[in-house]
Amino acid sequence: MLSQDAKFTHAKILIVDDEQGNINVLERMLSAAGYHNVTSTTDSRSTPDLYQSIRPDLILLDIKMPEFSGFDVMNALRALETESYLPILVLTALLDSETRLRALKAGAKDFVNKPFSMEEMLARINNLLEVRMMHNSVHSEKKSLETQVVKRSQELRQYQVEIIHRLARAAEYRDNETGMHVIRMSKLCARLARGLGLNDHDCQLLRHASPMHDIGKIGIPDHILLKPGRLTPDEWAIMQTHAEIGALILSGSESEFLQMAEVIAGCHHEQWDGSGYPKGLKGKNIPLVARIVTVCDVFDALTSDRPYKKAWPIEDTVKEMESESGQRFDPNVLRVFIDLLPEMVEISQQFADSMDSVVNLRHKTS
């Protein structure tokens, strides 16, 4: 008798044959060769359930069975397992090429003629199990590599987000802000987006993109950006260019969230009635993400201390913003924001300005 490779004898084998005598012969032969993990059935209809229960490495399958033939079994298994490589060794006395071709198309990997030659049977079993184990090994390695790629991609995305957020904080520091403004904007905008019904993907993009709304301020001269008093008309015109500068800085990226950030940077000072800048866009011609940022940015600016003013009370802030509904703000976006006001206030308080709050940006923006 052919000696079987020890690394295959632990394989799970399922025998499907309507004749118990054939099963007995196969079981004795497999046991003598060292295979002890063997399941058998004379009820071919039970094969799909058995397959799902034991997940065999090899199926020894009779073709000619009443009611539910070997072809029926293979079709049922193929419906269950579309990707896995499952060796099926067909046991048949039918030798015609048409039957063999049909079996191959149905999923058969090899054939053994009845009556069985034990040496040939064991050789074919050994060959099929070797392919099965190789497939399992490749599949396992593929899964491991896919997991590593996903993990690495997530890490790279996190690093990208962190770097961009730190640049956004740098712009805020130049404007005498603590850097917590960008964190509050991230949280406020994402929550408002969910309230407006944006899907999870877009909410996540907005969460990462919104802190870049004022990135263009790094292109504004200090004597204008940091001027404590009122700007002259010429200075104000220069200050307004930060929207276009920001859009230019962020332009040309293939990253979805940087593309969104470009739109936000360029449009967050547009106003619902068309009186904003830099393009004077009006109504729904202003991208929704920019309309969301506009509401959140004004709310945060009014409710935060600045070198030139104290934080406004929430009641006064809401009253002021409602007075500009349909002018500065999209009425629907503002309405939803006010509906969510308790949560927005909680976010503002949780991430309020303090010297301690400038540490660990990755944690705060996650």
C-alpha positions, 0 to 999 in steps of 0.5 A: 500500500502507498505510504501517505505523507504524515502531514496530510493524514490529519485532513478531514475527508467526507465520503458521499456514496449511496452504497454502504458497502463502498463506504466501508471499503473506503473507510477501511482503506483510509484508516489503514493509510492513517486517515482517521478524520473521516465522515461518511453518508449514504444520504447525498442530500445531507452533503451541503449541511455536512460540508458546512458542519465539518468543512472537509479538506476533501470529498470522495463523491459518487456520481451515480446516485438516485434522486440527488446525484453527484452533479446535484451535490457539486452544484449545491456545494458550488453555491455555498463556496464560491471562493474556496478551493475544495478538492472533489474526487469523483468515484465513478464507473462511467468512463465516457468523456462527456460525463467527465467533462460535465463533472469537471465543469461542476467542480470535480478535481480528479476521478477514480474508477470503480472498482477502486485500486487502493494504490491509485486512490491513495496517490490521487488523495495525496495529490489533491490534499497537497494542492488543498494545503498549498491553497490554504497556505496561500489564502492564509498568507493573502489574508495576512497581507491584506490585513497588514495593508489595511492596517498600514493604510489606516496608519498612513491616513492617520499620519496624514490627518495628523500632519494636516491638522497640525498645519491647521493649528499652526495657522490658528496660532498665528491668529492668536488662537489656542489651536483648540478652535480647529478641534472644536470645528472638527467635532461641531461640523461632524455632528451637524453633518450627521444631523443633516443626514450626511452619510458616515463616510462624508461625516468622517471626511468633514471631520478631518477637512473642516479644521483646514478652513483657515489654512490660507491665513498662513499667507497673510502678512503678520501686520494685517493678521495680528493687527489689534484694531480695525483693518483698512479697506486695503488690508481687509481686501488682503485678509479676504484672500486667505480663502483663495490662498487656502484653496490653492494650498489644498488644491491638486490632491487625490485625497478625498478629504483634502479635496473637501478641505479645498472646497471648504477653505475656498467657500466658507466665507460665502454667504447664503444671500450672495454677499460673501467672498471670494466668489459671491456664491449664493444659496445652494451654489455654495457647497453644503460642507462650506455652509456647515462650516460657516455656521459652526465657525461663527458659533465658535468665534462668538462663544470663544474669548478673543484678544479683542472680545469676551465670549458671548453668552449662548443666548445672545449668540443664537439670537444674533445667528438667527437674525442672519438666517437667510442672509449669512446662513443657510436657514436649514443648516442653521435650524438643525444646528439650533436643534442640536444646540445642547450637544454643540454647547457640550462640545464647546465646553469639553474642548474649551481653550486652555494651556493644557488643551494644546497637548496631544492633538492626535487624541483630541481629533480622533 
